[in-house]
Amino acid sequence: MNSLGWQIGAVLFGASFFIVAIYLAKVLNSTNKVVERANRLIDVNERHVTDIIDNTAHITKSAREIIDIMTKITSIFKVFKFFKK
């Protein structure tokens, strides 16, 4: 009887290991497909992504220039306000 219990346990352990291995294979396969699609999407839109990054850098530079100009204008008004007193 004891040897039959060990055999049943070994068969159950092997079957569960087999089921887990199949599940992991499916998960890895779907993950691989997602990564391939993402790489393909990036390759196709690489030029657009580069353009967006360049435009964002230009907008940031323009915003800094506008802030610098506004800072100079407000400092001039502060000087005139100081002279009024």
C-alpha positions as CSV (number, residue, x, y, z in Angstrom):
1,M,0.0,0.0,0.0
2,N,2.8,2.4,0.8
3,S,4.4,2.0,-2.6
4,L,1.1,2.7,-4.3
5,G,0.8,6.0,-2.4
6,W,4.3,7.0,-3.5
7,Q,3.5,6.2,-7.1
8,I,0.2,8.1,-7.1
9,G,2.0,11.1,-5.5
10,A,4.8,11.0,-8.1
11,V,2.2,10.8,-10.9
12,L,0.3,13.7,-9.5
13,F,3.5,15.7,-9.0
14,G,4.5,15.0,-12.6
15,A,1.1,16.0,-13.9
16,S,1.0,19.2,-12.0
17,F,4.6,20.1,-13.1
18,F,3.5,19.4,-16.7
19,I,0.5,21.7,-16.4
20,V,2.5,24.5,-14.9
21,A,5.1,24.1,-17.6
22,I,2.5,24.4,-20.3
23,Y,1.0,27.5,-18.6
24,L,4.4,29.1,-18.4
25,A,5.1,28.4,-22.1
26,K,1.8,30.0,-23.1
27,V,2.6,33.1,-20.9
28,L,6.1,33.4,-22.3
29,N,4.8,33.0,-25.9
30,S,2.2,35.8,-25.4
31,T,4.8,38.0,-23.8
32,N,7.1,37.4,-26.8
33,K,4.3,38.4,-29.2
34,V,3.7,41.6,-27.2
35,V,7.4,42.5,-27.3
36,E,7.6,41.8,-31.0
37,R,4.6,44.0,-31.7
38,A,6.0,46.8,-29.6
39,N,9.3,46.6,-31.4
40,R,7.6,46.6,-34.8
41,L,5.5,49.6,-33.7
42,I,8.5,51.5,-32.6
43,D,10.4,50.7,-35.8
44,V,7.6,51.9,-38.0
45,N,7.0,55.1,-36.0
46,E,10.6,55.9,-35.1
47,R,10.7,59.0,-37.3
48,H,7.5,60.3,-35.7
49,V,8.8,59.7,-32.2
50,T,12.0,61.5,-33.1
51,D,10.0,64.4,-34.5
52,I,7.9,64.6,-31.3
53,I,11.0,64.6,-29.1
54,D,12.6,67.4,-31.2
55,N,9.4,69.5,-31.1
56,T,9.1,69.1,-27.4
57,A,12.6,70.3,-26.9
58,H,11.9,73.3,-29.2
59,I,8.7,74.1,-27.2
60,T,10.6,73.9,-24.0
61,K,13.3,76.2,-25.3
62,S,10.7,78.7,-26.5
63,A,8.9,78.7,-23.2
64,R,12.2,79.4,-21.4
65,E,12.9,82.3,-23.7
66,I,9.4,83.7,-23.1
67,I,9.8,83.4,-19.3
68,D,13.2,85.2,-19.5
69,I,11.6,88.0,-21.5
70,M,8.8,88.3,-19.0
71,T,11.2,88.3,-16.1
72,K,13.2,91.2,-17.7
73,I,10.0,93.2,-18.3
74,T,8.8,92.7,-14.7
75,S,12.2,93.7,-13.4
76,I,12.0,96.9,-15.5
77,F,8.5,97.7,-14.0
78,K,9.9,97.1,-10.5
79,V,12.7,99.6,-11.2
80,F,10.1,102.2,-12.4
81,K,7.9,101.5,-9.4
82,F,10.9,102.0,-7.1
83,F,11.5,105.5,-8.6
84,K,7.9,106.5,-8.1
85,K,8.2,106.3,-4.3
